[in-house]
Amino acid sequence: MYDVCIIGAGVVGSSVARALSKYQLTMVVVEKEADVCEETSKANSGIVHSGYDAHPGSMKAKMNVRGSKMMESFCRDLDIPYHRNGSLVLAFSPEDLPRLEALRKQGYENGVEGLRVLNREEVLAMEPNLNDTVAGALYAPTGGIVDPFKLTIAQAEVAALNGTEFRFETKVIDIEKIGEGFKIFTDKGELTAKVVVNAAGVYADDINNQLSARKLKITPRKGEYCLFDKEVGNLVSHTVFQLPTALGKGVLVTPTPDGNLLVGPSANDIIDKEDNSTTAEGLSSIVAKARQSVKSIPMGFVITAFAGLRATEAGGDFVIGEADDVPGFFNAAGIESPGLTSAPVIGDDLAAMIAQKLRLKEKTTYVSKRKDVVRFESLSVEEKASLIRENPDYGKIVCRCELVTVAQIKDAIHRPLGAKTLDGIKRRTRAGAGRCQGGFCAPRVIEILSKELHLDPREVAKFNPNSVLLVEFDKDSL
């Protein structure tokens, strides 16, 4: 009998695990994929929203503003790449300028600081590459960008350092209430827990509806993105939005914390909760919309495209807290944008609720900080030389695009919740995230994973056991 079982190891599930791990308890995180950050959280724009567009009084508004205010110090403590670059919401006609003012007033009501409506000349002075048709913009200086992978991985690592158990490749099939707890049926057997936290993303309604009379309905909303080479990462310095619609904040153009340029997402409601494919139509659509904001989108520098699914709940707001009719069952459902910004706060709030319910005591040995894998590329020549003297593996470059070394890859494998796949290495070190997208470094990364994990190279996968890259040794078939 665990004290707590968390279903889902995305950014929200990892946030809850991190916050709860400061207490004296037994806890398990159950995740159907092979690693943390394998679903919605891996296909995220990484925007730290200011909080001006959420409806005042909503859970989204409250969580967003609190999350934005704490993000800088939070990322510093967990060694997560974060930049407060500010954001702009563009209007393209004089008729839309009153909507900017309405957003500013709404943001002020939500508690967002520093919002200003800019005229055309002020906007173009800040971002000269914007489309000449821009009529004005709402400027939010508290907007930021964060590495969504590291925001998830870092919190999961803290949870693991403090004794949380993670069970990967374990899918929850059914769940039922038993006395003072729950029985969770998975494809790897059964487990029981006093408290269950439902952080299952697009599947959170399926989990909730097995237990609660208050039914949820989550529609997957697909968002497609284009990622551009670092050579054009300075096309804009702020995160550039268009006026939001009923489907979300629209197509954005933004730098990333690692220096790339990101364009997207689209917003299409679909049925299939596993469909994260990209389409020519979807990508053409986001590029066309991005060109309304920025006059020259350099398509020759696209290095990859990807898509993710947002968990859009029918009620339009986050569903957070204990179900009224199921004591001990806590939801973190319908967490779409601004879910990434809100995730650490959601974790803190749910942990406080659960600690009170179970009368938990805080640990005296809680590890609250962690250090990331060394970012070798960003070091000075002297710092690189010092590392190489300490460990010659820092002098062996594997990924030339991102200057990732053997030492970094080994660290990513052997640290808490270490990487076991190519994508796991990429999200922890950026090996394979550069211009060639792993075209040159993937064979070497496979070799290192194979040796360090004592695997046959044919067992090394891209992201799960069904995505192996090698099928046989040379001449085996002969």
N, C-alpha and C positions, 0 to 999 in steps of 0.2 A: 504494500500500500504506500504509494507516494503521497506526499502532502499536496503537490501540485503537478498537473500534467498540462503542458502547453501544446496545442496543436498548431503547427506552422512555424517555420524558422525563417520567415522573411524579416523585414526591418521591424515590424510591430511585435511579432513573437519574440524576436531577439531582444527588443527593448524591454518587454515584460520580464524575460528571463534575467537580463542584466539587473533590473531594479529589484527583483525578488531575491536575487542571489545574495543580497546583503543580510538576509535573515537566516536564522537557524531552521532549516527545513530540508526535506528531500524533494527533488524536482527533476522532471524529465521533459525534454522537448522532443516531440515526435514530428518528423518531417518526411514526406513521401519521396522527395528528391535526394540526391547523393551529397548535397552540401547546403549550407545556408545560402540565402540570396540567389535562389534558382528560379523564382517565378516573377511576380510583379516587381519586386525590388531590384531585379537585375536589369529591367527595361524601363528605367526611370530617368527623367530629365535632370535629376539632381538639383532642382531649384528649391531654395529656402525662401518660401513666400512670405511677404510682409504681413498679409492678412487683411487687405482692404476689400477684397471681393466676396468674402464669406458673409452670409446673412447675419446681421447683428443678433446676438443671443444664441446662435446655433452652437452646437458642439464644435463644428469646424472652425468657427471664428475664435472661440475661446482657446482651443488647443493650438491653433495656428499662431496666434500672437504670442502666447507663452513660449511655444517652441522656437519661434524666431528669435526672441529675446535671449534665450539661454544657449542657442546653438554655438555661438563663437566660443564660449568658455567650455562647453561640453566637448566640442571637437578638439580643443587644445588639450584637455585632460586625457582624451583617448587617442591622441595623435592621428586625427582624421583630417585630410585635406579640405579646407574651407576658405572661401573668400567672400567678404561682404562687398560685392561689386555694384549693388544697387540695380533697380529695374525701372523700365519705362513701359507705360501702356499707351500705345499710339492711337490717335484719332486722325482720320484722313479727310474730314470735311468740317466746316464750321458748325454744321448741324449737330455733330457728335461731341462738340466741346462741353455742352452741359452734362453729358454722361460722365466725362472725366471729373467734373466738379462733384457729381453725385457719388462717384467712387471715392473721392477724397473725403467727403463728409462721412460716408459709410466707414471708411478706414479709421477716421478720427473717433467715431462711435465705438469701433472695435478696440481702440487703444493703440493704433499704429502711429508711430512718431515720425515727424519730419516730412510728411506728404506735401507735395507742391504740384500745382498745375502749371506747366511750362507753355510758352507760346512757340510758334514754329521756329523762330530764330534761335531761341534757347536750346531747343531740342537738337537742331542741326549742329549747333556749336559743340554739344556733348557727343553726338554721334554723326559725323559727316557722311557716313556711307548709307544713311537712311534714305528711303525714297523721297524724292522732292515733293511728293504730294502730301506729306505729313502736315497736319494743321496744328498739332499740339500734342502734349503728352502729360500723363500723370507720372511724376517722379517719386519713387519710393527708395530712399537711401538705405533702408534697413534690409532690402532684398539681398540675397546671397546665393552662392552656388556651393555644393558639397559633393563629395564622392559618395554616391549612394551605395556602392559595394562596401566601401570601408565603414560607412555608418552602420551597416548591418553586421559585417564581420567583426568589427571591434567590440560591439556590444555582446555578440555571441561568445567571443573570446573571454571577455570579463566574466560572463556567466559560467563558462567552463572552468576558468581559473578558480572560481569560488564554489566548485563542486557540482555544478549542474550537469546532468547526464543528457547527451544528445543521441537519439536513435534515428539514423538516416535510412533512406530506402524503406521506410515503414509507413504504410498507408492506412489511415483510419477507415475502417469499413462500417462500423456501427458503434453506438454508444448508448448506454442505458443507466438510469439512476438506480443505485442499490443502497438502501439504508442511508448512512451518512456520507456516502460517496458515489463514485461512478465506476462502471466497468467499461473499459475501452477495448474494442475488438479491432485488431489490426491484421494485416496479411502476414505478420511475423509473430502472431500470438496475442494473448490478452494481458492487460495490465489494469490496475485499479488506482484510483486517486481520490483524495478528499475533495479537491477542487480542480475544475477543468477550465482552462482559458482557451477560447475559440478565436484563434488568429489565423484562420485557414484561407484568407484571401477570397478569391472568387468562389471557393467552396464553403465559405462560412455560413451561408444560408442552409446548405445541406446538413451541416453539423447542428446548427441551432434548431432546425425544424424536426430533428429526431427527438428533441427533448422538450421544447417550449411550445406552448399554445400560441404565443405571439410569433407568427410566421414572418420570416424575412424573405425577400426576393432580390437576389443579386443578379444583375445583367452584366456580362463581361463587355467592357468598352475597349475596343482595340485602338491602340495608338501606335502609329508607325513613325520611325525617325530616320534621318540621315546623319551620319557622323563624318566630319571632314578632317583632313590632315591638319597637323599643327601649323603648317605653313600659312594657313589662312585663319588661324585661331584668333587673330586680332582684328578681324573684320568689324566686330563690335566689341565694346568693352563692358557694356551693361547687358542685362538680360532684357530682351526686347519682346514685349507682348503686343497683341492687338486687343481691342475692346472685347471682353468676354461675352460668350453666348450661353444659351441653355445647355450646350454640350461641354462647356468648360472654358478654360482660359485661352483657347485657340492655339494657333501655331506660333511657336516662339523661335527666336534666333538668339543663341547664347554662347558665350565661351564656356568651357568646362574648367574645373580646377587643374586639370593636367595640360591645358593649353590647346585643346581641340576646339572645333566649332560644331555645335549641335543645332539641328533644325527639326522641328516636329512639335507635338505629335498630331496625327489625324485623330478623329473621334468617331468611331463607327460601332454601334451596338450590334453584337453578334450573339449567337446561341452557343457555339462550341467553346467550352471553357479551357480547351487545350490548343486553340488555334492562335498561335503567335507568328503566323507566316506573314511575310511582306508581299505586297502586290505592286505591279507597275502603276496601276491606277492610284493606289494610296500614296505612293511616293511622289508621283507627278503632282498630286493634289497638294501635298504639303509644300513642295518646292514652289508651286504657283502662288500659294498664299504667303510664303515667306518673302517672295519677290515684291509683294505689296508693302512689306516693311523695309526691306533692304534692296537697294536698286540693282545690285549685281551679286547673285549667289553663284559662287565658283564651282560649278558641278564637276569640273575636271579634277577636283580635289576630294571627292567623296571616297572614303576608304571602306565603309561598310554601311549597311542598313539593318535595322532590327525593329521588332514590334513587341509590345507588351499589352497585358490586359489589366484594366482598372476595375476594381470591384464596386460597381455603382449600385447602391441599395435604393429600392423604390421610394423610400421616405426622403431621400435626398440629403441625409446627414449621417455622420458617424453614429454607430450603435455601440456604446461603450458602457460596461457595468454589469452587475449581476442581474440575471433574468428574474423577474418578479415571481414567476411560478416555478422556478427550478433553483432552490438554494444551492450555492456552491458552483453554479455554472455562470461564468463571466464571458461576455462577448467583447471582442474588439473587431467588429464587422463593419462592412461598408466603408473601409478605409481607402478612399481614393484621394486625389489631390484636395487639400494639402497634407496628405498622410505622411509623407517623408518628413516634412517640417515638424509635424505633430508627434511623430513616433516616440521620441524620448519622453515627452510629457505623458502620452498615453501609458507608457510603461510605468512611469512613476506613480500615476494616479491609480492604476489597477493594482500595482504592488501594495500601495497603502490600503486599499480596500480589502485585499486578500489577507494582508498582515493583521488587520483589525479583526477579520472574521475568524482566522485561525489562532489569534492571540500569539503571534510570532514575536520572538525576541531578536534583536539585531546581533550580528556576529561582532566579535572584537577583532577578528582577523580578516575582515573584508578587504579585498584588493579592488580598489576603485579606479585605477589607471592601468594603461598598457602602452607599450611602445610598438609602433608599426614596423613592418619590414623596412629596412634602410632604403631610402630613395637615392640610390647611387648616382643617378643622372643629375640630380640637383646639387650635388656636393661640389665644393671647390677642389682644385687640383691637389692641394695639400691634404684635405680631408680624405680624398680618394687614395692618395699614396699611403696615408696612415692606416687606413683599413686594409689595404693590400699587404702591408707589412705584418699586420696582425693575423690576417687570414688570406693566403694567396688565392683562394677561390673568388675573392672580389676582383681579381685581375683577369678573370676568365669570362669574357663577354659571350652571352648566349643570344640575347635579343639585341640586334644592332639598332633597330628603330628606336627603342626606348632605353637602350644602354642598361640592360638587366644582366646581372652576373649569376654565375653558378651559386655563389654564397646566398644571394637573395632567394633563389629558387629552393635551395635546401632549407633555408629558414622558413619559407612559406609551407613546406611540407611538414616540418617537425615542430612547429609552434602549436599552441592549443587549437583544436579543431583544424588541423593542418589540411592543406590541399591534397586531393587524391586524383584530380582530373586536370586536363589542360585548361579548362575554363576556370577552375579553382586557382590555378597558378596565375592566370591572366588577371583575375580580379584582385589578387593579393600583391602582384609584382608589376603588372602591365606587360609581361612578356607575351607577345602575340597581339597586343592592343594597338600597335603602331601602324605605319603605312602599309606594310606587307601583310598585316593581319595573320602573322604566324607562318607565312609561306617559307621563311628561311629557318626560323627557330624551333618550329614544332617538333621536328625529328629529335633535336637535342633535348628538348623538354621531356619528350616521351622517354628518352634514354635515362634521364636523371630520375624521373618518377619511377621507372622500372627498377632501377638500382636501389633507390632509397626506400622504396616500399616493398622490395623483394617480390616484384611481380614479373610475370612473363610480359614482354612488350605488347603482345597481342591482347592483354587484359587492360591496358591503359586506355581510358576513354576520354572523349571530349567533355561530356557532362554527366552521363549516366551509363550503366553497363551495356545499354543498347547502342551506344555511339562510339564503339571502338574504331580506331583508324587503321590498324594493321590486321590483316587476316591470315598471313602466313609468312614464313621466311623465304628468301629468294630461293628459287629452284625446288621448293618443297613439292610442287605439283608435278615436277618432272621425275 
